[in-house]
Amino acid sequence: MTSTWSHGPIPRPHPSRCDPSRPDYDAIIEAHERAVNASEPTYVDPSTGFIVLTVANHLRRGRCCDNGCRHCPYIEVEAPPT
């Protein structure tokens, strides 16, 4: 499923935050895309039942919270460890 929202295609999680080889990866992506397209700030992880923040929710915050969130859009711009 390829979805779009006001920022273009919905980004996939960084592989360090959600490994694409996980057996539940496609279900995670589908749940995330449904939530983003419905303007929901969170979704329920299909395997664990945990509440997960969407990329849209992170963008509204405007910065990384340093909690290792699955859909953090700021991971690519994080400073390397010193």
Backbone torsions as a table, in degrees:
resi	resn	phi	psi	omega
1	MET	NA	120.7	175.1
2	THR	-107.0	118.8	-177.7
3	SER	-114.9	156.9	174.7
4	THR	-127.1	155.3	174.7
5	TRP	-141.0	-172.3	-172.3
6	SER	-64.1	-13.6	-179.4
7	HIS	-102.8	12.7	-176.4
8	GLY	96.0	-157.4	-180.0
9	PRO	-60.7	143.4	178.4
10	ILE	-70.3	124.5	-177.2
11	PRO	-70.2	146.3	173.6
12	ARG	-79.1	153.1	177.5
13	PRO	-64.5	150.1	175.0
14	HIS	-60.4	138.1	-177.7
15	PRO	-57.0	-25.8	177.5
16	SER	-73.7	-15.9	-179.8
17	ARG	-102.8	-23.3	178.8
18	CYS	-156.4	99.2	-175.2
19	ASP	-65.1	123.3	179.6
20	PRO	-61.7	-14.8	178.8
21	SER	-85.1	-2.7	177.1
22	ARG	-60.4	140.2	178.8
23	PRO	-64.3	-23.1	-179.2
24	ASP	-99.0	10.2	-175.2
25	TYR	-56.9	-49.3	-178.4
26	ASP	-61.6	-38.3	178.3
27	ALA	-66.1	-37.9	177.2
28	ILE	-62.9	-47.0	-179.1
29	ILE	-61.8	-43.6	179.1
30	GLU	-62.4	-44.4	179.8
31	ALA	-63.6	-40.9	179.4
32	HIS	-64.7	-47.4	-179.3
33	GLU	-62.7	-39.9	176.8
34	ARG	-60.4	-44.1	-179.2
35	ALA	-65.2	-44.9	179.9
36	VAL	-62.3	-46.3	-179.2
37	ASN	-64.9	-25.0	178.0
38	ALA	-93.0	5.3	-178.9
39	SER	60.6	31.9	176.3
40	GLU	-88.2	140.3	-179.2
41	PRO	-77.9	-17.5	-176.9
42	THR	-142.6	169.6	170.4
43	TYR	-145.2	165.7	178.3
44	VAL	-93.9	124.8	177.6
45	ASP	-60.1	126.1	-174.5
46	PRO	-66.0	-19.9	-178.8
47	SER	-98.1	-38.2	-173.7
48	THR	-103.2	-23.3	-175.4
49	GLY	83.5	-0.1	178.2
50	PHE	-71.0	152.9	174.3
51	ILE	-83.6	130.5	-177.2
52	VAL	-122.7	134.3	177.6
53	LEU	-75.2	141.1	177.6
54	THR	-84.1	164.6	176.0
55	VAL	-60.0	-36.1	179.5
56	ALA	-62.9	-39.0	178.1
57	ASN	-64.0	-41.2	177.6
58	HIS	-64.0	-41.6	179.5
59	LEU	-64.0	-36.4	176.9
60	ARG	-64.2	-34.5	177.8
61	ARG	-65.6	-40.2	174.8
62	GLY	90.9	1.3	179.4
63	ARG	-161.7	163.7	176.6
64	CYS	-76.7	139.4	179.2
65	CYS	-95.8	-1.9	178.6
66	ASP	63.6	29.4	178.3
67	ASN	-104.1	5.1	178.9
68	GLY	73.3	33.5	-176.0
69	CYS	-63.9	141.9	-177.6
70	ARG	-57.6	-42.9	-173.6
71	HIS	-106.4	25.5	-179.4
72	CYS	-61.0	121.1	178.8
73	PRO	-81.7	-4.4	-175.2
74	TYR	-99.5	0.3	-175.1
75	ILE	-61.5	-35.7	-179.0
76	GLU	-68.1	-21.5	-178.2
77	VAL	-105.1	4.9	178.7
78	GLU	-67.2	144.3	178.6
79	ALA	-69.5	144.1	176.6
80	PRO	-67.0	153.0	179.8
81	PRO	-62.1	147.6	179.9
82	THR	-100.9	NA	NA
